[in-house]
Amino acid sequence: MATNLPMCVVDYMDTTKSVEEQEIADAIRAVRKRLGNRVLILGHHYQRDGIVEHADYVGDSFMLSRKAADSDATVIVFCGVHFMAESADILTREDQAVLMPTLRAGCSMADMATLAEVERDWPTMLAEGGWKDPATRTDPGAPAEEGAAYLVPVTYMNSSAALKDFVGRHGGVVCTSSNAKGVLEWAFERAGLNGAVLFFPDQHLGRNTGLKLGLEEAVMPVWTPDEGANSSMDEARIVLWHGYCSVHERFTVPQIDAFRERYPTGVVVVHPECPRATVEAADDDGSTEHIKRFIEAQPAGSAIAVGTEINMVARMAKEHPDKHIECLDAEVCPCSTMYMIHPAFLLDVLERLEAGEMPNQVAVPADVQQGALVALERMLSITA
């Protein structure tokens, strides 16, 4: 079982609950039973065990949103961060409501690209690259005509509904960490041979995906709000917004080297939100679902180092006691915003729901949903 866990989550490996924790868990199960099938509880991979044990489904953000949309439940309790609940609200029916245990659970990466910043910098990017706005076309989502050069916006799922709406209105598309390669290929076809893609908010996922498509880093300048590009836009193919995940940026090549010294036959898998050097030094990289499958595929006795959020790593270690699974960074703590989802908050929402309230509802305005849904549906058409 994992031994390289940070002190702040050492107790995670102990499944024994305190008296208070057990009382909360019992109360959640009781009220959940009374609410019946009208409620669906979704838990992201990065949630603590005290949340996951009550979830009907556990997965990544987009998979959970699809589960919500496919459900007959009229109330979805999304145990994740705010942009995830927004995506679920966009994809679900009008008779379904999406709630969160606490509305304070946001995402620092998503906050690094605001609608105001993107709308302000968009005209400057177009001018500096000599590109056209796909919104000027009759069909913004169609392949580019010969000789045309457009800047096609692509936003990671980890972004606000407002940015997804912007992308939809400007001929762009949403991507996830598992389908970014196919989405970028789609976007390049819409941009034209002399066009480019604006990728936000995570620069690392955009860069790592561009490299896998054979691009050189020189044609992927980084755009920082209030500062502009860090290099010429003349030959740019992907303009990377200066955003990042504070958890995944912590994983480094020296950590991988140290693991390999201790376990020469060990393997390393990381999330593509990690920096380029870390991804290239690892044996594999991919989404949370990909990491889960990678760990499951390793034979008994394997030593595996994982570069992603500690709750998921610790859970994988508990589920696979025949393998040594550890976190690359022994000092990393849980994602601070994911960790805001406490079982006591889940209980509070369920009890208030039973009392006839609709607490902490996430409702994306209809005018924002329109463009966001277009961008999401474009993604679905690519990955179908």
N, C-alpha and C positions, 0 to 999 in steps of 0.2 A: 504494500500500500504506500501511497505517496509519503515522502519524508521531507520534501523541499517546500513545505508550505509556510507562509508567513505567520508570524506570531499572532497577528490580528485575527486569523481564522483557524488557529490550532484546534479550538473547540469544535470546529465544523466537522472534524472526523469522528467526534463523539455523538452518537445518535440519541443519547440519553437527554430527555427534556427536563427542564426545571418544572416545579409544580405549576408556576404561572404559565409557562409555555404549553404544558399539557392541558391546562384549563382552557386556554385560548384555542388550541387545536380541536379539543372536544366540542367547544361552543361553535366553531366554524362548521364542523361536520353536522352538528344538530340543526343549525339554521339552514344549512345547505340542503339537508334532507327535506325540511319543511318547504323550501322554495321549489324544489323539484326541477323538472326539465326546462322550466322557463329561464333558468340561469345557466350560462356557460362560463367557466373560469379558465382563462388562458395564462400560461406561465412561460416566460422566456427562459432560455437555457441559463442565463446569468442570474436568475433568482435564487435565493437561499432555499434550502430544503424545506423550511417551514412554510414556504409558499408552494413549492413544487408538489408537495404531497397532496395538496387540495386541487391541483389543476387537472382539468379534463384532457388538455393537450399541453405538451411541452415542446417548444421548437424555436425556430428563428422568427423574426418579426413578420416576414411576408407569409410564411407558412401558417402562422397563427391567424393572420388577417383573413386568409382564405378559409380556414376552419370556421371562423366567425361568420363569413358570408354564406357558407354552406350549411350552417346550423339552423335548426328550427327554433332555437332559443330566442326569446324576445329581449333578453338582457345579457350583454357580454361584459364580464368583468375582466379587464385586461391588466394583468400583472406584468407590466413592463414600463417603458418610458413614454413620454407624451406623443412623440411622432408615431409610435406604433399604434396607439389608440386612435390617432387621427386617421391613419391608413385603414384601420378596421372600420371606422365610421364611414369613410368614403366608399368602401367596398360592400358594406352591408345594406340591407333593405331599409326602407323608411320606417318600418314597424319595429326595427331593432335599435336598442339604445346601447351605447358603449360607455362604460364607467371605468374609473381607475380607483384603486385603494387610496391614492393621494395624488393630487394634481401637481404637487411639487416635484415629482420625478420627471425631470427633463433629460436632455442629452447635451453635454458640452460641445460635442462635435457639431451637432445640428445647429447649435447656437452660433457657431463660427461663420455661418453664411446666412445672413438675414435678407429678407425680400428687399428692404430699403437699400442695402449695399449692392445687391446684384442688379437691381434696376438702375441704380445710379452709375455703376461701372460698365454696364452692358453697352451703351453707345460708344464709350471710349475703346472698349475691346474691338468692336466692329470696325471703328475707324483705324486703329493701329494695325489690325490684321488685313484690312482691305476686304472685309467680308460683308455679306448681306445678311439681314435678319430673315430667317425662314418665315416669319409671320407675314412678310410682304408677298408671299406666294399664294396662289389660289388654293393649293393643297400643301400645307406646310409639312405634312408627313410623307410626301412622295419623294422618290429618289431625285437627286439633283439633275437638272438638265445639263447637257454637255457644255463645258466651259464655265459653269457657274461656281461660285465659291461662297458658301454659307458658314455661319458659326452656329452649330447645333448644340443646344444645352442638354446635358445629361446630369440628372441629380441622383445621388445615392438614395436608397430607401431611408437612410438616416438623415432626413431633412424634414422641414415643416411642410404642412399641407399648402401653405402659401407659395413656397418655392416649387412644389410639384405643380401647382396651378400655373406659375410663370413658365415652367418648362413645357407644359401642355399647350399653352397659348403661343409659344414660340417654336413649334415644330419639334420639340424634344421628347425625351423619354426618361423613365425611371429605371434604375438598375438595382440589383442586389449583389452581394459579394459572390454569389454562385453563378450569376448569368452576365456579369460585367463584360466579359469578352464578346459574347454574342451581341449584346446591346451596343457596344462600341463599333462593332462591324456594321451594324444597322445604321448607326449615326454617321459613320464615315461615308456611307453610300448616299445619305441625304445631304452631307456637307459638300460633296464634290471633290475632285482630285486636288483642287487648290484651297479647299475649305478646311475647317477645323472643328474640334469639339471642345466645349467648355464643360469641364468635369468638376462637380462640387458635391458635398463640402470636403470630402476626404482626399487629399492629394496623394496619399500612399496607395490607396486602392486604384486610383486612376493611373498613377505611374507604373505600378506593378503589372496592371493589365495591359497598358501600352507596350511595355517591354515584352510581354508574352506574345503580343501581336507583331513583334519585330521592329518596333520603333526605337530610335535612339533617344536618350534622355535630352539631348540637345534640342529636339523638336517638341519638348514638353515643358515650356516655361511655367513658372509658378507665379500666380497673380495674387498679390496681397492687397486687400482693401486699403485705400488711402495712399498706397505706394505704387501700385501698378505691377507690371511684369518684371521679373528679375533678369530677363534677357530679351533679345529681339523677338518680336512676334512675326517677323517676315516669313520664316519657314515653319512656324508652329503648326502642329497637327493636333495636339491636345493642350489646352490651357488649363492648368491645374490650380484650382482655388486653394488658398493657403489654410486648409483645415486639417484636423487630425484627431485621432482618438487618444486621449491622455493615458489610457490603460495600455493600448497596443504599442504606443511609442516607447514604452519602458523596456521592451524586449530587444536584446542586443546580441551582436556576434560574440563578444566575450562570454556572455552567458551560455551560448551554444557551445563554444570551445571548452568551457569548464565542464559542461555536462558530458561532452565526448571524452574528456580526460578520465572522468569517473566511470563512464559506461562506453567503452570503445565500440561496442556493437549496437549501442542504443540508437534510436531514431528520434527526429525532431519534427514536429508539425506546428505550424503557426498560422495565424489569421492574416489575410492579405492587407489588413489595415496596418500591419507592421511596416517599418521602414524597409526600403529596397534591400539593403545589405543583410538584414535579418532574414528576409524572405529567401534570398539567394543562398544563404548559408544553411537553411533548413532543408530537410529531406522532402517536405511537401508543405503546401499551404492551401487553405481553402476556408469556406464558410464554417459556421458553427456546426451545421449538419455534416459537412465534409470532414471536419475534425473528429466528430463523433464516429463516423463510419471508419475513418482511418484507424482510430484506436481499437475499435471492435475487430478490425481485420488483422491486427497484429497477433502473432502466436503467443501462447502462454509463456511466461518467463521473460517477455520483452521488457526493455527499459525504454520509456517514452517520455520525452520532455515536450510540454505543450505551451505555446505562446498565445494564451487568451485569458479571459476573465477567470478569476480564481474559483468562483462558485462552480463553474462548469468543470474545471480541472479536478477539484476535490470530489465532485459527484462521480466523474468518470473513474477516479481512483477507488471509490467505494464500490462501484458497480463491477470493477474488474480487479478483484483482490489477487488474481493469479499473475498480474502484471505490475511492474513498478512504474507508476505514473506520477510525474512531478511537474510543478510549474517552473518555467524557465527563470523567473524572477522570484527569489525567496523573500523579497521584501514587499511585493505588490499586495495591495489590499483590494477588496471587492470594489467594483464600479460604484462610486459614491451615490449616483442617482438611482441605479437599480436597487441599491441597498436601502433606499428610502421606503420601498414596498415591504412593510413589516406585517406579520400576521395579524397584529392588533388592528391595523388599518383595514385589512381585508375583512375581518370580523365586523368592524364598525359599518362598512359599506353594506354588507349582507344584512345586518340587523336593521339598518335604516331602510333598506329596500323592502324588507319584510313589513316594516311599519308604514309603507306606502310612499316613501320618499324616492327620489331619483338622484342620489348624491354623486358629486364629482363626475358629472356627465361631460363627455367630450363630444361636441357637436360642431362639425366643420360647416361654415356658412355655404349655402347652395351655390353662390357665385364662385366660391373658391373650389368647391367640389367639382365643378364642371371641367375646368382645365386639368385638375389633378387626376380625375378619372380618365381623361383622354391620354395622359402620360402613362398611367398605369395600364390601360388597355393596350397601348402600343407595346409595352413590355410583354404583356401576356401573349400578344400575337407573335412576338419573336421567340418566346420560350415554349410556346404550345407544342 
